Amino acid sequence: MQFIDRAEIEVIAGNGGDGMVAFRREKYVPAGGPAGGNGGRGGSIYLEADENLQTLLDFQYARIFKAQNGQRGGPNNCTGASGDDLMIRVPCGTVIYNRETDDIIADLTVKGDRVCIAQGGKGGLGNRHFLSNQNRAPDYALPGLEGEHFYLRLELKLIAEVGLVGLPNAGKSTLIAALSSARPKIADYPFTTLVPNLGVVKKPTGDGTVFADIPGLITGAHAGVGLGHEFLRHIERTRILVHVLDATAADPLANYRTIQAELDAYGRGLRDRPQILALNKVDAADEEWLDFLKTEFASYTNVPIFLISAVTQTGLTALLNQVWQFLEMPEIVNQSIKLTMND
């Protein structure tokens, strides 16, 4: 399935039906008076979060959504039928923007979250409403009001508690495949991950936690360089970031600084998000080099550091135990495990 996380749509609520001009004409009812009914209400448009949807792909093919108009009022004081409301289902985590003002209208994060995005127009009043002592036979009615009309931008931000970040080819996809049932594309060249991958990792208690693996970041990602800038918003909702580093790289510390700088430049609180550092591919590095890296990183940052190998699944249990501990004690995470860097 193609992953689409942005879409632009047009929503047009239904117009209200016109009021009717009519008079009562019945035998034995002299001077029956005005009897024109009101027009029906136009249909409104709602957006609702649906946990069974994972992408905005449907909106690549259907971009204009119009609700039903209300019916015109009828004789004998009959009100016209109201237009049917239109329900549009979107994935959980969809943010709805007014495309013209760029204002956020709603953020649908939980299954069943619903918002009325365009209100249907009111029906017009029939001539019976204008009967008075001064006007015993009104011969006019009001037209129905137009429904609201908006141009919207939809952006999907994945719902995950743990985000995996790192340079291309650091081993993030291999890690999420080792921890969960996710099967992302894995290869020995950079940028094999072109879309975010989600994996559910089972806790010791039996329930699951969603991990998100986003495409590798490079210098300038926050400004549009590479692939990762398109998907940084998918880790905005995460509670913890796991920074995956290639321990066999020429300068892992420089790579670490690169990612932290990009998180800082992107903003939205990512730079201050609690982090865990995972030095990956330790199966391919010698022990002396790993001891050196641990010492270097320990003097540079106070985040927890783990030596892991996603391929051989070395150190993954200890890494997950730290993740569970962070998730179960958010107050400790927020107060004492914030990222610090020594210049």
C-alpha angles and dihedrals in degrees: 000000000000114000112228117173101171132054140160120215140173121225124196119184119212122270120242117253120254121256116247132237109219139140131215110252112180135142113260091015105101117192092009092179133209116337106169113141129225122261119253123256118262118245118264127221122234133186118210132186114242120191091205092068121080104173143031091237094123091065091061088073104030113045104153120065121184127181123216121274122240118253125250118263118262137221123273091045092294116160116223119248116269119242118254116258117241120228117201116193121212134176119273108266097041116147115204119212132186098240094210099049099023089227119148110245099180143343112215107198106148129060108266096022106146137184132184101233100179125021119219119240122260119251119252121252119255122231092262088076092062097057112127140151088263095045112038096166111035110188099193139074136187125258120237119263121250119255121244117275123202141169110219138191118209120203123184119216110185119238107235134139097208126043126197115213133174146112121303114285093017090127102258094136092047089050096051089046090052093048100042145015092268114123108198123173110276125190139149096254132077125269097026087139107073099163133031116273125211125204131178112224116200117235123216087251090062101250123104139244123208117235120195123207113195127193115278119279125227134183109298094021092134089058096048104277117139124347105295096075089069091058106035089101089065091071095046090095096048120111096207135027122211108203108208115203130185104239090197094059120114093245114012092172091058089048089051091052091050094057094043090051091052092049089049093049092048091055123184090125097293094123091058095043112120109263141197120201116221116190101204134198093037088151087072097046130077121245096245091056092048092051089051092051093049091052092047095049093043089058092046104045139014097219118118112270125209132184109219143163114206090192097054092027091235115164095003095120092056090046092052092047088058091049092052091047091053093048093049094048107042093158091060091046094051095046106038113013100060115135118264129185128198113217 
